[in-house]
Amino acid sequence: MNLKTLFSKSFIFILIVSTFISCGSSSSSEELIAENNENTDEETAQTPPDTTTYTSVVEEYGQLSVSGNKILDKNGNPIQLRGMSFFWSQWIGKYYTPETVKWLKDDWECTVVRAAMAVDYEGYLANPEVEKAKVIAVVDAAIAEGIYVIIDWHDHEAEKHLEASKTFFAEMAEKYGDYPNIIYETYNEPLDVSWKTVLKPYHEAVIAEIRKFDADNIVVCGTRNWSQNVNDVIGNKINDENVAYTLHYYAATHKQPLRDIAALALNNNIALFVTEYGTTQASGDDSIDAEEAKIWWDFLDAHKISHCNWSIADKEELAAALIPGASATGGWAASDLTTSGNMVRNEIRAKNKAY
Ligand code: MG
């Protein structure tokens, strides 16, 4: 082997080795890149960046369900709805209009409204068709606007009206059970009666009627003591997958002790829905506690608890969102809203996505 040959053979050898090393290192960095891509793909698969433009909240969230202490959208992501409750339908039913629902969606950016159908006091029991028509007007408008709507049996003694409640909810479920918009609230605010022997059997009987026509929409169940003792449900949940439990508060009256009860229920995997709250005292009047209202909103946000404020009404009381005589078809200026009305509208608009 002469020098030239040795040189060229060494050169070839070095070339081969360096190619091999370079191939090796290039292949392992390719693997690394591939691995990184794989990780990115996995992360992407878990939380896809949703760039779709949705025309409504119902189009985006779709069919809701309950899992553990959360309400989930159609993709299994926890969601939170914010909106307004109407007032007792028999007393201030004039706001149960498609125009008001549209205004609450467009201007207030509500993602949910609540039709509070009165039962007693010249409500549904006395005038079933009249009161039901008000609920239907709101539900049809909510479907048209693509927002969620709570059909609320607004009663303090519903266990005495079980047959009427079963008839009503069966009719609603048959009519609306295929719409993801609908949320059933079977009993607004029970008094101080037993969860185990009175309230739970009542809810189960009504849910059985609903489930004949609607297998899946969420039912929110009222709890003892004006829907405050959600802790009664611990170890005594209703045997239905899509049930949440009602928590009501009035910020100037109910404070940390009630949040402690709510937290206890949440820690026991109980899903809560605030179908009604006020910025005022429990009377709906007397004083507003803005600081406590904010503490409550922060608590609800932290736990993704949906909420509706009491109420769309022009009654002369602090909890009413509207001043006396405000239009029954929306279009309200800030001066048409009360102190509470402006506080709540600002909160909803600040937090909800606009569609
Ligand atoms: Mg359904």
Residues whose N, C-alpha, C, O or C-beta is under 5 A from the ligand:
A	BS01	MG	G177 D178 Y179 D214 A215 D216 N217
